[in-house]
Amino acid sequence: MENKKELRKEFSHLRAEIRDKVSKDIDITDRLLEEEKILEADNILLYASFGSEVDTYLLIDKLIEMGKNVALPICGGERSMTFHIIGSVADLHEGMYRISEPDSALPQPVITDKTVCIIPGLAFTEEGGRLGYGGGYYDKFIQENPHMTTIALAYEELIVERLPLMQHDLRVDIIVTEERTVLCNG
């Protein structure tokens, strides 16, 4: 199997070529908002989409309108990541890797077993395997908070049969695409 660096390039290119993304993003958002784990969540840890990722800005607004605590990450040294609760997307500014992030002065959520963490990635397997961007931030964060539910947002074209996964690579619990919700065997 190809190495992860080559696969990242391949899947990044594939994702950039996906057609009708606006419609697919709306379908993914609508499907996620019907997910029981989202409806019951006390906190939703989310990322600000970047480049060709599934657009999370509409999702952020809708979750805040639903009265949910929505927190986004700030990445620091040694793969550390803290989440901070925002009141709107206006609370975000350009941060590390040119990705939008909240101010570090904003409150941090108390992470519980009802917390849902929505995780970015390039490709996924139906068993919850994930090819991330290689920084290890989410792997470390999930290892430190294993009781949360993890959900990935992905285009159907990026659900693949196999990925070169290491033992420390995290697996997500649920994958939401424009066509279906996959409950993973993680």
N, C-alpha and C positions, 0 to 999 in steps of 0.2 A: 504494500500500500504506500502511496506517496507520502512524503513527509508533511508535517503540519504547515510549514511555511508555504509550500507549493499549494496545498489545499486551500489555505487562507486566500491566496491570490485568485485561485480558480473560483471559489465560492463568492468572493467579493465581486468579481467580474460578472458572474452569473446573476447575483442579486441586483447589480446595477442595470442589467439588461431586462429585468422583469417589466412587463407591460401592465398598464392599467393599475398602477400602484395606489392611486388615490382611492379607487373603488375597493381594492383589496384591503387597504388600511382601515377603511370604514367598516368592512365586514369583520376584520380581526377585532377591532375595538368593540363592535356590537356583541360579538360572540364572547369576548372576555368579560364584558359587563354583565352577562347572564350567568357567569360561572359562580357556583355556590360559594367557593372559597373567597371570591372577591366580595360578594354580598355580605359574608360573615366577618370579613377582615377588620381588625382594629387599626392596623397600619398597612399601607401599601408602599413598599420600597420600589422605586421606579427609576429609570434612567432617562435622560434627555436624548432623544434619537439624534443621530448624526449621519450625514451622507445618505446612503441608500437603505438604511435600517427602516423597519416598520415605524411609521410616524407615531410617536408617543405624546405629542403635544395636545392633540384632541382628547386623548385618553386622560391626561393630567387634568384638563379642564372639567371633563365629565365626572371624574372621581371626586374632585373638590366640590363640584355642585351636589354630589350625592352625600356630602358631609364626611367623606373619608379623610383621614390623616394621610397625606401624600408626602413622602420624603424622597429626596434625590441625593446621590452620592457626591462626596468630595474625595478625590483620590490623593493619597499622600505617599510618602516614602515607604519603602519596604513592603509594598503591596497592601498598605493599609487603606481602609476606606471607611468613612463615617457618613451616615445619612442624616439629613436635616429637613425638617418639616417646612413646606412652603405653603403660602396662601394663594398663590397664583403663579403663572409662568413669568410674570413680571419680577418675581423674586430671584430669577436666574441671571447669571452673567457668564461670560466666556471664561473658562478655567483651563485646567491641564488638558493637553491634547486638543485644545480648541473646542472642547465639548462644554456645553452649558452646565453650570453647577450653581447650587445655592450658596449663600453667604455662611461662613462657619459660625457666625453668631446666632443663627437660627436654631431653635431647639431640636434636640435629637429625640427620636421616638424610643419608647420602651418596647423592645422586641419580645414578643410572646409567641405562643404556639398558634395564635390567630393572625400573626403577621404574615403577609404574602410578599415575596421578593420576586419581582419581574426582572428576568436576567437577559442581557443581550447575548447574541452569538451569531455566527456566520452560517452554521449548519447543525442539524440535529438528527438523531436516530429516533425511531418510534419507542425505543426503550429509555429515552431520556438522555442519551449521550449528546454531548455538546462540543462543538469546535468553537472556542472563543477567540479572542484577539491576541492571546499569548501573554497578557500581563499578569495573570494569576490573581487579580484583585478579588473577583467573585469567588473563585475556588477557596481562597483563604477566608473570606467573609462567611461563606456558607459553612465551612468547617467550624468556625467559631460560633455559629448560630444554627445548629442542625435541626432545630425544632420548627423552623419556618417552612411554609409551603413555597416551593419554587415553581415559577411559571415562565415559559419562554414564548415570545411572539415570533412567528416565522411565516414566510411564504411557503406554500405547499411545495414549490420547486426545490426548497432547501431541506426537505425531509429526505434523508438518504438511508440506504441499507446499512452501511458501515462507516465508522470513523476510527482513526488511530487513537484510541483512548488509553491513557495511563491510569494507574490505580488512583492517583490523587485528583484526577479530573472529575469535576462534579457532574452529577446527573440531575436533570430537572424532573419534577413530579408531573407536570402538565405542559403540553405544548398546544398553543392556540394558533391555528392557521385561518385563512379566509374560508376554508372548506369544512374544517372539523376541529374538534377538541380531542387531543390524544392524552389519555391517562396512561402514564408511563409506568413501567415495571420497576422503577428505581427504588 
